[in-house]
């Protein structure tokens, strides 16, 4: 009886985890370059018990969420913005972002970039022995202070604001990078991914950069709502199983008295 109570309680908790992932997918249905996650379940410890006519019958302790697999398919296309610092990748690959605060390099399909000002502290001192004044540079950046990299892995330097230049006339190349294996990339915030050892060697991607476009989220809203209904019903069934197990346990205890 305790086994049925345990299996139902674990099942209810795992369905709650599944609902959290589905809620995150739905919340990002309009986030550029977002990649939806799919929940993968696996059996907990199980063993065979001897049944009628010495038949081996499986007996387990429930299921759990093994991982949230990222769906990298682009099935919703692009939207045209005509903004000079909006980019999309037609084909495979990711944009590379460098975080100056910690040196982290992350990858994204969200190409909604902007011109941002960075202050660089040059090496050396002046004639009075004081540190040199910081230098202002303008770079292509995401909306959170990370620098976009070109195909050679360098920062993309833009014209300063005091130069009367049309952004459309600025000539630069945005890098596209890819991995042989996408499975196992760590999904972080803002549609970004961190590579792991499972992804293999980084190389230049085969995708083509399109300016003035943004890639839409690949979240299928109708499918996500179907999954939400499945999770809600599975959650209620598990709670019913908990209640039934408790009632049976209470009946047994009353018979002993």
Secondary structure, DSSP 8 states (H G I E B T S, - for coil): -HHHHHHHHHHHHHHHHHHHHHHHHHHTTTSTT---EEEEEEE-SEEEEE-GGG-EEEEE--EEEEEEEE-----S-EEE---TTEEEEESS-BEEEEETTT--EEEES-EE-EEEEEEE--SSB-TTS-B---EEEEEEE-TTSEEEB-TTS-B-B---TTS---GGG-------EEES--TT-EE-STTEEE--GGG--EEE---EEEETEEE-----HHHHHHHHHHHHHHHHHHHHHHHHHHHHHHHHHHHH-
